[in-house]
Amino acid sequence: FNLPPPPPAAPQVPGLTAREQEVVGLICAGRTNRDIADALAISLATVKTHIIHIFEKLGVENRASVVARMARG
C-alpha cells in the first residue's frame, strides 16, 4: 500500500485537542496547509480552522511563533 507516513508526534500542549496537537506537529515539521490536509485526510478549510484555534490558544499570531513556542517547551 502507498500510505502517507504518520504525522510526527507533537509535543503535548495543555489546552489543545488531539487533532490540534497533530496539526502543531506538522506545522513544526514545516508542512503547508495543503500538506497537513492531505496527511490528516481533512479539508483545507478544516486545517485553517484548527490553525486559528491553535493561534488563539497559544496566544501567537503566526506559524513561526508556534514553532518557537514548541521549541521552548
N, C-alpha and C positions, 0 to 999 in steps of 0.2 A: 504494500500500500504506500501511497505517496502522501502521507500525512505531514502537516507542518510540525515543526518541533514545538514542544510545550513552551509556554512563556516562561521567562526567567522568574525565579522566586523573588517576590518583592519583600522588602523589609516590612515587618509588622508595624503598622502605624495605628495607634488607637484612634477610634472615631471614623475610620474608613471601612466601607463594606469590603467583603472579599473580592468582589469584582473591581472595585476602585483600587484595591491593592494590586490586582493583576495589571491594571492599566498603568499604575505608577511604575511597576517593574518594567513594563515595556517602554514607557517614557524614558526611564533611566537607561535603557538599552539603546536609546536613540531611534526608536521606531516612529514612523509617521502615523498620523491618524488613520490613514488607509491601511497601513501595515497592521496596526492594532485591531482595526475592524476585521481584517482578514484572519488574523491569528486567533481572535476570540469568537469568530463567526457571528458578529453583531454588525448593525448598520453604522455607517459613518456618523449619522445624527446621534446615535446612542453613545458613541465614543466621545463626541463633543460634549454631550450632557454629563458624562462621567468626569471629563476633564474640568468642566465648570464647577462641579461639586467638589472635586479634589482641590482646586484652587481656593474655593471658599473655605473648606475645612482646614486647609493648611495655612491660610492667610497669605497666599502668594499671588502673583499676577502673571507669571509665565512659566513655561516648561523648565527653563534654566533654573529658576528658583526651586522648583520641585526637586530637580536633581541635586542641587546644593543642599536642600533640607535633608534629603535621604543620605547624602554623603556625611553630613554631620551626625546623623543618627538620632 
